[in-house]
């Protein structure tokens, strides 16, 4: 599946959003315990357009969109050293693969609420290397990073505060995953849509583009979906810009419309909201 042009445009938009949020970011007072002593800190809220948010101590850390260790996502790095970690959303299949050799399967644990699990945290050549998974509301989040061994009570604790504050906040209340890609041969690919919360008046949309302006019309009605309910649909993916979309009404009575896109990084399906 080829990387589409829209991915690059979205990245530029995300960078612009970050610049705005950095100037207007919400702050709160917190406490960090280092070497047995509690210290007051001020934390800044980072709200990612990728569907997650977290708090970080902006006196020592900075957060921005970028690439680290060949991973595109949100980077949190220390201001005064090379210690850093990168956050990204991953598919359920990838999360299951990470925990395949462990006694705990994060995809099973996630059914009971938020789950945070260290896949590994080990010292190599004087540096801690770690990979942490977080699952919530049907979404899966990966944090990969490293910090100096002697900084375990400093940067290590700052990173842990960030991880513990992560909240996965999907913009779309329906998750899309690939189903049986060969189910309908050349006529289309199977996509599994799963509701994270109850939604009504669910519709598939056909998107039409005129340069960078988009319009849409109803392609099919899926009625209502309860939380956890899944439905399989067959879709064709044509062109560089997304041609499929989804619309639903949430519990508050608000209608939302989304484009269904394909990640240029690993090919997983993702939604981004359309302006009404």
MINU-150697 format. One record per residue: x, y, z of N, C-alpha, C in turn; residue in three letters; residue number from 1. Coordinates in steps of 0.05 Angstrom, whole numbers, plus 5000, padded with zeros to 4 digits. Example, Ala and Ser with C-alpha at 12.3 -4.5 7.8 and 13.67 -1.06 7.14 Angstrom:
2
SITE:n_X:n_Y:n_Z:ca_X:ca_Y:ca_Z:c_X:c_Y:c_Z:type:seq
SITE:5264:4886:5156:5246:4910:5156:5264:4934:5156:ala:1
SITE:5257:4955:5142:5273:4979:5143:5258:5001:5157:ser:2
# end
This chain:
276
SITE:n_X:n_Y:n_Z:ca_X:ca_Y:ca_Z:c_X:c_Y:c_Z:type:seq
SITE:5017:4976:5000:5000:5000:5000:5018:5025:5000:unk:1
SITE:5015:5042:4981:5033:5064:4979:5026:5086:4998:unk:2
SITE:5047:5101:5005:5043:5124:5023:5030:5146:5007:unk:3
SITE:5009:5158:5017:4995:5178:5001:5005:5206:5008:unk:4
SITE:4998:5224:4990:5007:5252:4992:4995:5265:5017:unk:5
SITE:4971:5256:5023:4957:5269:5046:4972:5265:5072:unk:6
SITE:4987:5243:5075:5002:5239:5100:5022:5262:5105:unk:7
SITE:5035:5270:5083:5054:5292:5086:5040:5318:5094:unk:8
SITE:5017:5323:5082:5002:5347:5089:4993:5347:5118:unk:9
SITE:4984:5323:5127:4975:5321:5155:4999:5326:5174:unk:10
SITE:5023:5316:5167:5046:5320:5184:5052:5350:5187:unk:11
SITE:5050:5365:5165:5054:5394:5166:5034:5407:5183:unk:12
SITE:5008:5398:5181:4987:5409:5198:4992:5404:5227:unk:13
SITE:5002:5380:5233:5007:5372:5261:5029:5389:5273:unk:14
SITE:5050:5395:5257:5072:5412:5266:5061:5440:5273:unk:15
SITE:5043:5450:5256:5032:5476:5260:5015:5477:5286:unk:16
SITE:5000:5455:5289:4983:5453:5314:5001:5453:5338:unk:17
SITE:5024:5439:5337:5042:5438:5359:5053:5465:5367:unk:18
SITE:5060:5481:5347:5070:5508:5353:5049:5524:5368:unk:19
SITE:5024:5522:5359:5002:5537:5373:4998:5526:5401:unk:20
SITE:4998:5499:5404:4993:5488:5431:5015:5494:5450:unk:21
SITE:5040:5496:5439:5063:5502:5457:5059:5530:5470:unk:22
SITE:5048:5548:5455:5044:5575:5466:5020:5577:5484:unk:23
SITE:5000:5560:5480:4975:5562:5495:4970:5538:5513:unk:24
SITE:4991:5521:5517:4987:5496:5530:4977:5499:5559:unk:25
SITE:4959:5482:5567:4948:5482:5594:4969:5471:5613:unk:26
SITE:4971:5482:5637:4991:5473:5656:4977:5465:5682:unk:27
SITE:4992:5450:5699:4982:5442:5725:5006:5439:5743:unk:28
SITE:5001:5439:5769:5022:5435:5789:5022:5405:5796:unk:29
SITE:5047:5394:5798:5049:5366:5805:5072:5362:5824:unk:30
SITE:5078:5336:5830:5099:5329:5848:5114:5305:5837:unk:31
SITE:5141:5306:5839:5157:5284:5831:5174:5275:5854:unk:32
SITE:5176:5249:5858:5193:5238:5880:5219:5227:5868:unk:33
SITE:5241:5240:5876:5267:5233:5865:5286:5229:5889:unk:34
SITE:5299:5206:5890:5318:5199:5911:5306:5204:5938:unk:35
SITE:5280:5195:5941:5267:5196:5967:5256:5223:5974:unk:36
SITE:5259:5243:5957:5249:5270:5964:5229:5279:5943:unk:37
SITE:5207:5291:5953:5186:5301:5935:5192:5329:5927:unk:38
SITE:5190:5335:5902:5195:5362:5891:5170:5372:5876:unk:39
SITE:5162:5397:5879:5140:5407:5863:5150:5413:5834:unk:40
SITE:5133:5407:5815:5139:5413:5787:5114:5424:5773:unk:41
SITE:5119:5438:5751:5097:5447:5734:5096:5431:5709:unk:42
SITE:5073:5419:5703:5070:5402:5679:5053:5416:5658:unk:43
SITE:5060:5411:5633:5046:5422:5610:5031:5400:5596:unk:44
SITE:5007:5405:5587:4991:5385:5573:4998:5385:5543:unk:45
SITE:5004:5362:5533:5008:5358:5504:4985:5342:5493:unk:46
SITE:4969:5354:5475:4947:5340:5463:4953:5334:5434:unk:47
SITE:4957:5309:5428:4965:5301:5402:4941:5297:5384:unk:48
SITE:4944:5305:5359:4923:5301:5339:4921:5271:5331:unk:49
SITE:4940:5255:5342:4940:5226:5336:4921:5211:5354:unk:50
SITE:4909:5224:5374:4890:5211:5391:4899:5204:5419:unk:51
SITE:4920:5218:5428:4928:5214:5456:4939:5241:5467:unk:52
SITE:4940:5242:5494:4950:5266:5507:4967:5257:5531:unk:53
SITE:4984:5275:5541:5000:5269:5564:5010:5295:5577:unk:54
SITE:5020:5293:5601:5031:5316:5615:5061:5312:5618:unk:55
SITE:5076:5334:5614:5106:5332:5616:5117:5357:5631:unk:56
SITE:5139:5353:5645:5152:5374:5660:5168:5391:5641:unk:57
SITE:5157:5414:5633:5169:5430:5611:5194:5444:5620:unk:58
SITE:5200:5444:5646:5226:5456:5656:5249:5438:5648:unk:59
SITE:5244:5412:5645:5266:5393:5638:5261:5379:5611:unk:60
SITE:5236:5379:5602:5230:5363:5578:5217:5381:5557:unk:61
SITE:5219:5372:5532:5204:5385:5510:5191:5363:5493:unk:62
SITE:5168:5370:5481:5153:5350:5465:5146:5362:5438:unk:63
SITE:5150:5346:5417:5144:5355:5390:5141:5331:5371:unk:64
SITE:5129:5336:5348:5126:5315:5328:5152:5312:5313:unk:65
SITE:5159:5287:5308:5184:5282:5293:5190:5252:5290:unk:66
SITE:5215:5246:5286:5223:5218:5282:5247:5212:5301:unk:67
SITE:5245:5189:5314:5267:5180:5332:5269:5150:5329:unk:68
SITE:5293:5140:5325:5298:5111:5321:5280:5100:5299:unk:69
SITE:5278:5115:5277:5263:5107:5253:5233:5103:5259:unk:70
SITE:5223:5117:5280:5195:5116:5288:5183:5144:5286:unk:71
SITE:5162:5148:5270:5149:5173:5268:5128:5175:5291:unk:72
SITE:5128:5198:5304:5108:5201:5326:5113:5227:5341:unk:73
SITE:5109:5226:5367:5113:5249:5385:5138:5243:5401:unk:74
SITE:5158:5260:5400:5183:5256:5415:5182:5273:5440:unk:75
SITE:5190:5260:5462:5194:5274:5488:5223:5271:5494:unk:76
SITE:5238:5292:5495:5267:5291:5501:5274:5311:5523:unk:77
SITE:5297:5305:5536:5306:5322:5557:5320:5346:5544:unk:78
SITE:5318:5369:5558:5331:5393:5548:5361:5393:5552:unk:79
SITE:5370:5380:5573:5398:5382:5581:5414:5356:5576:unk:80
SITE:5403:5337:5561:5417:5312:5555:5406:5300:5529:unk:81
SITE:5417:5277:5522:5407:5263:5498:5385:5243:5503:unk:82
SITE:5376:5241:5528:5355:5221:5535:5329:5229:5522:unk:83
SITE:5315:5209:5511:5290:5215:5496:5273:5190:5494:unk:84
SITE:5248:5194:5487:5230:5172:5480:5211:5182:5458:unk:85
SITE:5200:5163:5443:5182:5170:5422:5156:5154:5425:unk:86
SITE:5133:5168:5422:5106:5157:5425:5093:5153:5398:unk:87
SITE:5079:5131:5395:5064:5127:5370:5041:5107:5375:unk:88
SITE:5020:5110:5360:4998:5091:5361:5004:5068:5343:unk:89
SITE:4997:5044:5352:5002:5019:5337:4976:5004:5334:unk:90
SITE:4976:4984:5318:4952:4967:5314:4950:4947:5336:unk:91
SITE:4926:4936:5339:4921:4914:5358:4939:4890:5352:unk:92
SITE:4943:4884:5326:4959:4861:5319:4988:4866:5328:unk:93
SITE:4999:4890:5325:5026:4895:5333:5029:4893:5364:unk:94
SITE:5008:4903:5378:5009:4901:5407:5009:4872:5416:unk:95
SITE:4993:4856:5403:4992:4827:5410:5018:4814:5404:unk:96
SITE:5032:4822:5382:5057:4810:5375:5079:4817:5396:unk:97
SITE:5078:4842:5405:5098:4851:5426:5095:4834:5451:unk:98
SITE:5071:4826:5458:5066:4812:5483:5062:4782:5479:unk:99
SITE:5068:4772:5455:5063:4744:5448:5078:4725:5465:unk:100
SITE:5102:4732:5474:5119:4714:5490:5116:4719:5520:unk:101
SITE:5098:4737:5528:5094:4743:5556:5070:4728:5567:unk:102
SITE:5069:4726:5593:5046:4713:5606:5021:4731:5603:unk:103
SITE:5024:4757:5601:5002:4775:5599:4998:4784:5569:unk:104
SITE:4974:4780:5559:4967:4789:5532:4952:4816:5535:unk:105
SITE:4964:4837:5525:4953:4864:5530:4926:4867:5516:unk:106
SITE:4921:4853:5495:4895:4855:5481:4873:4843:5498:unk:107
SITE:4879:4823:5514:4859:4812:5533:4855:4830:5557:unk:108
SITE:4877:4840:5568:4876:4857:5592:4862:4883:5586:unk:109
SITE:4863:4893:5561:4852:4918:5554:4822:4919:5555:unk:110
SITE:4809:4895:5556:4780:4894:5558:4770:4903:5585:unk:111
SITE:4787:4904:5605:4779:4913:5632:4785:4942:5638:unk:112
SITE:4797:4956:5619:4803:4984:5624:4832:4991:5615:unk:113
SITE:4842:5013:5624:4869:5022:5616:4890:5002:5626:unk:114
SITE:4909:4995:5608:4931:4977:5614:4957:4990:5607:unk:115
SITE:4977:4988:5625:5004:4998:5619:5023:4976:5626:unk:116
SITE:5040:4968:5606:5056:4944:5609:5084:4949:5597:unk:117
SITE:5104:4944:5613:5132:4945:5602:5138:4919:5588:unk:118
SITE:5144:4921:5562:5153:4897:5547:5182:4891:5554:unk:119
SITE:5198:4911:5557:5225:4908:5568:5235:4934:5579:unk:120
SITE:5253:4932:5598:5267:4955:5609:5294:4944:5619:unk:121
SITE:5315:4949:5604:5341:4936:5610:5364:4955:5606:unk:122
SITE:5386:4949:5620:5410:4966:5618:5429:4954:5598:unk:123
SITE:5438:4970:5578:5457:4962:5558:5478:4984:5556:unk:124
SITE:5503:4977:5562:5525:4996:5560:5519:5022:5575:unk:125
SITE:5509:5019:5599:5505:5042:5617:5480:5058:5611:unk:126
SITE:5462:5048:5594:5437:5063:5587:5413:5044:5590:unk:127
SITE:5392:5055:5601:5367:5040:5602:5353:5043:5575:unk:128
SITE:5344:5020:5565:5328:5019:5541:5301:5007:5548:unk:129
SITE:5279:5019:5539:5253:5009:5547:5232:5011:5525:unk:130
SITE:5212:4994:5527:5189:4994:5509:5165:4990:5526:unk:131
SITE:5147:5009:5527:5123:5007:5543:5098:5009:5525:unk:132
SITE:5079:4992:5530:5053:4992:5516:5031:5002:5534:unk:133
SITE:5013:5018:5523:4989:5027:5537:4965:5022:5519:unk:134
SITE:4944:5011:5531:4920:5005:5516:4896:5017:5531:unk:135
SITE:4879:5030:5516:4855:5042:5527:4835:5049:5505:unk:136
SITE:4809:5044:5510:4788:5051:5492:4792:5040:5464:unk:137
SITE:4803:5015:5463:4807:5002:5437:4831:5012:5421:unk:138
SITE:4847:5029:5433:4871:5039:5420:4896:5028:5434:unk:139
SITE:4918:5027:5419:4943:5016:5430:4966:5036:5424:unk:140
SITE:4982:5040:5444:5002:5061:5444:5029:5049:5451:unk:141
SITE:5050:5058:5437:5077:5048:5442:5095:5071:5450:unk:142
SITE:5112:5067:5470:5133:5086:5478:5159:5071:5477:unk:143
SITE:5178:5081:5461:5205:5069:5459:5225:5091:5467:unk:144
SITE:5243:5085:5485:5262:5106:5493:5286:5095:5508:unk:145
SITE:5303:5114:5515:5327:5107:5530:5336:5131:5547:unk:146
SITE:5351:5124:5569:5362:5145:5586:5386:5133:5600:unk:147
SITE:5404:5151:5608:5429:5142:5621:5423:5128:5648:unk:148
SITE:5439:5108:5654:5434:5093:5679:5436:5111:5704:unk:149
SITE:5455:5130:5703:5458:5147:5726:5435:5168:5728:unk:150
SITE:5419:5169:5707:5396:5188:5707:5370:5174:5715:unk:151
SITE:5371:5150:5726:5347:5135:5732:5329:5150:5752:unk:152
SITE:5341:5164:5771:5326:5180:5791:5318:5207:5781:unk:153
SITE:5328:5215:5757:5322:5241:5746:5305:5238:5721:unk:154
SITE:5318:5235:5698:5303:5233:5673:5285:5208:5672:unk:155
SITE:5295:5187:5685:5278:5162:5686:5252:5167:5699:unk:156
SITE:5252:5182:5722:5228:5188:5736:5210:5208:5721:unk:157
SITE:5223:5227:5707:5208:5246:5690:5193:5232:5668:unk:158
SITE:5207:5213:5655:5195:5197:5634:5172:5181:5644:unk:159
SITE:5176:5169:5668:5155:5152:5680:5130:5168:5686:unk:160
SITE:5133:5193:5695:5110:5211:5700:5095:5216:5675:unk:161
SITE:5109:5220:5653:5096:5224:5627:5080:5199:5619:unk:162
SITE:5092:5176:5621:5079:5150:5614:5054:5146:5631:unk:163
SITE:5056:5151:5657:5033:5147:5674:5010:5166:5669:unk:164
SITE:5016:5188:5656:4995:5209:5651:4982:5205:5624:unk:165
SITE:4992:5187:5607:4981:5184:5580:4951:5176:5581:unk:166
SITE:4935:5190:5565:4907:5184:5562:4902:5181:5532:unk:167
SITE:4891:5159:5524:4884:5154:5496:4856:5165:5491:unk:168
SITE:4854:5184:5473:4829:5198:5468:4823:5197:5439:unk:169
SITE:4810:5176:5430:4804:5174:5401:4785:5195:5392:unk:170
SITE:4792:5209:5370:4774:5228:5358:4749:5214:5347:unk:171
SITE:4754:5190:5336:4732:5175:5325:4724:5152:5343:unk:172
SITE:4698:5149:5348:4688:5129:5366:4685:5102:5353:unk:173
SITE:4694:5100:5328:4694:5074:5314:4722:5068:5305:unk:174
SITE:4731:5044:5310:4758:5035:5302:4756:5019:5277:unk:175
SITE:4775:5023:5259:4776:5008:5233:4801:4991:5232:unk:176
SITE:4797:4966:5225:4819:4947:5222:4815:4931:5197:unk:177
SITE:4837:4922:5185:4835:4905:5161:4823:4878:5169:unk:178
SITE:4805:4868:5152:4794:4842:5156:4808:4823:5137:unk:179
SITE:4793:4806:5123:4804:4787:5103:4807:4803:5077:unk:180
SITE:4832:4809:5071:4838:4826:5047:4832:4812:5021:unk:181
SITE:4829:4785:5022:4823:4770:4997:4794:4761:4996:unk:182
SITE:4778:4770:5015:4750:4761:5016:4735:4766:4991:unk:183
SITE:4739:4789:4978:4724:4796:4954:4742:4801:4930:unk:184
SITE:4766:4790:4932:4784:4792:4909:4789:4820:4901:unk:185
SITE:4788:4825:4874:4794:4851:4863:4772:4872:4868:unk:186
SITE:4749:4863:4878:4726:4881:4881:4729:4899:4906:unk:187
SITE:4748:4893:4923:4751:4909:4947:4765:4894:4970:unk:188
SITE:4769:4908:4992:4782:4896:5015:4762:4897:5038:unk:189
SITE:4764:4877:5055:4746:4876:5078:4757:4893:5101:unk:190
SITE:4740:4909:5113:4747:4926:5135:4728:4920:5158:unk:191
SITE:4739:4917:5182:4723:4912:5206:4720:4938:5222:unk:192
SITE:4695:4947:5225:4690:4971:5240:4679:4963:5268:unk:193
SITE:4691:4973:5289:4683:4966:5316:4677:4992:5332:unk:194
SITE:4654:4993:5344:4646:5017:5360:4659:5016:5387:unk:195
SITE:4672:5038:5395:4684:5040:5422:4664:5049:5442:unk:196
SITE:4644:5064:5433:4621:5073:5450:4596:5071:5433:unk:197
SITE:4572:5071:5445:4548:5069:5429:4545:5093:5410:unk:198
SITE:4539:5087:5385:4535:5108:5364:4510:5101:5348:unk:199
SITE:4497:5121:5336:4473:5117:5320:4477:5129:5293:unk:200
SITE:4458:5123:5275:4458:5134:5248:4485:5132:5234:unk:201
SITE:4497:5109:5236:4524:5104:5224:4521:5101:5194:unk:202
SITE:4538:5116:5179:4537:5115:5150:4565:5113:5138:unk:203
SITE:4567:5098:5117:4592:5098:5101:4589:5122:5082:unk:204
SITE:4611:5135:5077:4611:5159:5059:4629:5154:5035:unk:205
SITE:4621:5167:5013:4638:5168:4989:4649:5196:4987:unk:206
SITE:4675:5199:4987:4688:5225:4987:4696:5233:4959:unk:207
SITE:4692:5259:4952:4701:5270:4927:4718:5294:4932:unk:208
SITE:4741:5296:4917:4760:5317:4922:4761:5336:4898:unk:209
SITE:4762:5362:4903:4767:5382:4883:4791:5398:4893:unk:210
SITE:4815:5391:4882:4840:5401:4893:4842:5392:4922:unk:211
SITE:4842:5410:4942:4843:5402:4970:4817:5405:4984:unk:212
SITE:4795:5411:4970:4769:5413:4982:4754:5387:4978:unk:213
SITE:4740:5378:4999:4727:5352:4998:4697:5355:5003:unk:214
SITE:4681:5340:4989:4652:5337:4993:4646:5307:4996:unk:215
SITE:4623:5301:5007:4616:5273:5010:4586:5268:5008:unk:216
SITE:4580:5243:5003:4552:5234:5002:4550:5207:5014:unk:217
SITE:4526:5199:5022:4522:5173:5035:4526:5151:5014:unk:218
SITE:4541:5130:5023:4545:5107:5006:4529:5083:5016:unk:219
SITE:4526:5081:5043:4510:5059:5054:4504:5066:5083:unk:220
SITE:4482:5055:5093:4474:5059:5121:4480:5034:5138:unk:221
SITE:4492:5038:5161:4498:5016:5179:4481:5017:5205:unk:222
SITE:4462:5035:5206:4444:5038:5229:4460:5045:5254:unk:223
SITE:4455:5031:5277:4467:5038:5303:4486:5015:5311:unk:224
SITE:4506:5022:5327:4525:5003:5338:4528:5007:5368:unk:225
SITE:4527:4985:5383:4532:4986:5411:4562:4985:5417:unk:226
SITE:4570:4992:5441:4598:4991:5448:4609:4962:5445:unk:227
SITE:4630:4959:5430:4642:4933:5425:4631:4918:5401:unk:228
SITE:4609:4928:5390:4596:4915:5367:4613:4920:5342:unk:229
SITE:4617:4900:5326:4633:4902:5301:4616:4895:5277:unk:230
SITE:4623:4906:5254:4610:4900:5229:4632:4900:5207:unk:231
SITE:4629:4881:5189:4649:4879:5166:4637:4892:5142:unk:232
SITE:4653:4908:5128:4645:4921:5103:4666:4917:5082:unk:233
SITE:4659:4919:5057:4678:4916:5035:4681:4943:5022:unk:234
SITE:4706:4952:5020:4712:4979:5010:4734:4978:4989:unk:235
SITE:4733:4996:4970:4754:5000:4951:4770:5025:4958:unk:236
SITE:4796:5023:4957:4813:5046:4963:4826:5055:4937:unk:237
SITE:4818:5079:4928:4826:5088:4902:4840:5116:4904:unk:238
SITE:4863:5119:4892:4876:5145:4891:4893:5151:4915:unk:239
SITE:4906:5175:4914:4924:5183:4936:4908:5195:4959:unk:240
SITE:4886:5208:4954:4870:5219:4975:4848:5200:4983:unk:241
SITE:4840:5198:5008:4820:5179:5016:4793:5183:5002:unk:242
SITE:4782:5161:4993:4756:5162:4979:4733:5150:4996:unk:243
SITE:4740:5139:5019:4720:5127:5037:4718:5144:5063:unk:244
SITE:4694:5145:5075:4691:5159:5099:4669:5146:5117:unk:245
SITE:4664:5158:5140:4645:5148:5159:4632:5171:5173:unk:246
SITE:4607:5168:5179:4592:5188:5195:4575:5174:5216:unk:247
SITE:4572:5187:5239:4556:5176:5260:4546:5198:5279:unk:248
SITE:4527:5192:5296:4517:5210:5316:4525:5198:5343:unk:249
SITE:4537:5215:5361:4546:5205:5387:4523:5207:5407:unk:250
SITE:4529:5199:5432:4509:5199:5453:4498:5226:5460:unk:251
SITE:4514:5247:5454:4505:5275:5459:4489:5286:5437:unk:252
SITE:4485:5270:5416:4469:5280:5393:4484:5295:5372:unk:253
SITE:4510:5295:5374:4527:5310:5355:4535:5291:5332:unk:254
SITE:4535:5301:5308:4542:5285:5285:4572:5291:5277:unk:255
SITE:4586:5270:5271:4614:5272:5264:4619:5257:5238:unk:256
SITE:4637:5268:5221:4644:5256:5196:4674:5253:5194:unk:257
SITE:4684:5230:5184:4712:5224:5183:4720:5213:5156:unk:258
SITE:4744:5218:5148:4756:5205:5125:4771:5180:5135:unk:259
SITE:4769:5158:5120:4783:5133:5127:4808:5132:5110:unk:260
SITE:4831:5133:5123:4857:5135:5109:4874:5111:5116:unk:261
SITE:4896:5108:5101:4916:5087:5105:4942:5100:5114:unk:262
SITE:4953:5090:5137:4978:5101:5147:5000:5096:5127:unk:263
SITE:5016:5117:5122:5039:5114:5104:5062:5100:5118:unk:264
SITE:5061:5097:5145:5083:5085:5160:5081:5054:5160:unk:265
SITE:5058:5043:5167:5056:5014:5169:5030:5003:5156:unk:266
SITE:5014:5020:5142:4991:5010:5128:4966:5006:5144:unk:267
SITE:4966:5013:5170:4942:5009:5186:4921:5030:5179:unk:268
SITE:4896:5025:5185:4874:5043:5179:4871:5064:5201:unk:269
SITE:4865:5088:5193:4861:5110:5212:4839:5129:5202:unk:270
SITE:4826:5142:5221:4806:5162:5215:4817:5190:5221:unk:271
SITE:4810:5210:5205:4814:5238:5213:4789:5253:5205:unk:272
SITE:4782:5273:5223:4756:5285:5222:4754:5305:5198:unk:273
SITE:4730:5304:5186:4724:5323:5164:4709:5347:5175:unk:274
SITE:4714:5370:5164:4700:5394:5173:4672:5393:5161:unk:275
SITE:4652:5397:5179:4624:5396:5170:4617:5421:5154:unk:276
# end
